[in-house]
Amino acid sequence: MAAKIRLKRVGRRGQPAYRVVVLDGQKPRDAKVVADLGHYDPKTNPPTFEVDGDAALKWLLDGAKATRAARGVLSKAGVMAAWDAAMRGETVEIEAKELKATTKPKKAKAAASEEPAGAPEESTETAEQPAEAEAEPSSETEKAPAEPAAPAEPADEDEAAGEEPEEEEKA
């Protein structure tokens, strides 16, 4: 039997909580457990966990493989560091890391509070700035002879109609 240390999902819909369990590697997530090692609640701030470190270390030394998610919880509990030291022949006590509360600023509310609803967008302001810069003569343009500027619109109306068909022609 290839044992795996996994997280078994418990809790209501939208409020997940997990148990750290040992299962047969062939069984599905919610199958009957071989051993219950602890629990993990990611919804609290900071996330809370409680793991029986000695039992988890015993299972790891006996050959159980931890899944990626379970490895993260066991690492925070200090079990993975103790297992690594035991694999090197050292003895280390299991010390759990203290998790800090996370405070993430909400981007949507912060952006809404900075800018009033009727304020103009930044793109209109940046479009006006280059026009002002062109109006000011620079030292390089004063020395160079003035070149005739090409017209922005074609001179013939037929060419303009060929590029963009008018609505009257479509109908």
N, C-alpha and C positions, 0 to 999 in steps of 0.2 A: 504494500500500500504506500503510494507516494503522498505523504501528508503535505497540506498547504495551510499556511496561516493566512486567513482572508478576513475581509470585513463583511459581516452579514447585516443587511439593511433591516432596521426595525423602525417603528414610528409611523405616524399618520402621513397621508399624502401631503406633500409640500413641507413637511417637518421631519426631515430624515435624521435618524440617529443610527449608530452602527455598533455592533458587537464584534470584538476581535475574537475569532474562533479558529479552531483547528478542524479541518475537514479532509476527507479523502479527496485527492486531486481530481478524480473522475466525476465527482458529484457536483450538482448545480449549487448555486450560491445559497439557497435557502434549505438545503438538505439537513438531515440530522447531524448535529455536531459531535465531534469526538471529545473536544475539550473547549471550555469557555475561558478565555484569557483576560477579558476586560471589556470596556466599552469606550466609545468615542462619540462626542456630540459636537459637530461643526457649527451649529447654529448659534451657540453662545459666543460672547465676545469677552475674552479670548476663548477659542475652542477648548473644551474640556475633554480629558481622557483619563482613564484609570486602567492600568495594565498590570497584571501579575508578572513582574519581571523575571522572577526565578523560574516560573513554569514556562514562560515564553522562551527563555534561554535554554532550558532543558529540551524543548521541542526543536529549537534551531540546531542544537548540538547533536540531536538524534537524526538530523537530516531533513527536517521540514523546511520547505521553501516558502518564503513570505512573498505575497504579491506586492506590486508597486505601492498600492494604497496602504496596505498593512505595514510595509516597510517604513513608510513615512511616519505612521503612528508609533511604531516600535522605536524608530530613531529618536523621536521626541521624548519617548519614555526612557531612553538611555540603554535599551536592550541591544540595539545593533552595535553600539560601541563596545559593550561588554562581550558580545559574540565575536567581534573582530579581534579583540584582545585575546579571547580564549583560543581562537584559531591560531594565533601566533605563539601560544604557550604562556601567556601572561595571565594574571588574575586582576580583574578590575571590578570594583563595585558598580552596581547599576545606579546611575544618578539621572533622574528625570530633569529635563530642561523646563525652565519656567517660561510660559508663553505670555507675551505682552498683548494688551488690548490694541486692536487696530482702529484707527480713526481715519476714515477716508472721506475727504470732502466730496460732496455731491456736485458733480460738474453741471448738471442741468440747472439746479437752483442757483449756483454761484454765477453762472453766465447770465441768467435772467435778472438777478439783482444788480449786476453791474450796468446793464444797458436798458434804458427804458424802452417800452414797446414801440413807440413812434420814432425812435432815433434812426437816422440814416445809416445805411450799411457802410462798411469800410471801403468797399470796392468803388463807390462813387467818389470818395475822397481821394483815393489813389489815382483815379482817372483824371482828376483835375490837376494834380501835382505835375505830371509831365508837360501839360499844356503851358503852365506857368514857367517851367524850366526852358521851354523852347523860345519863349518870348524874350528871355534875358540873353543878350549877346555874350558869347564866350570869346576869349582872346584868340582862339584858333579860327573861328569863323570870321573875325574881323580881318585877319591877315589874308585868308584865302579869298579868291574872287567868287562872287555870288553866282551860283548855277541856277538856271531856270528850273523851277519846281514843276514836276509833272502833274497834270490835273488829276484829281482824285476820281472824277467821274469821266466816262468816255464822252467825246464831243458829239458823236452821232447818237441820235435816239434809237436808231435801228440796232446798233451794237448793244445798247443797254437792254433793249427788248429781247435780243438773242440770249443774253445771259440769264435774265430772269423773266420768265413769261408772265404776262399780266393776267389778272383774273378775267378780263373781258375775252381774251383769246381762248381761255380754257373752256368757257361756257358755250 
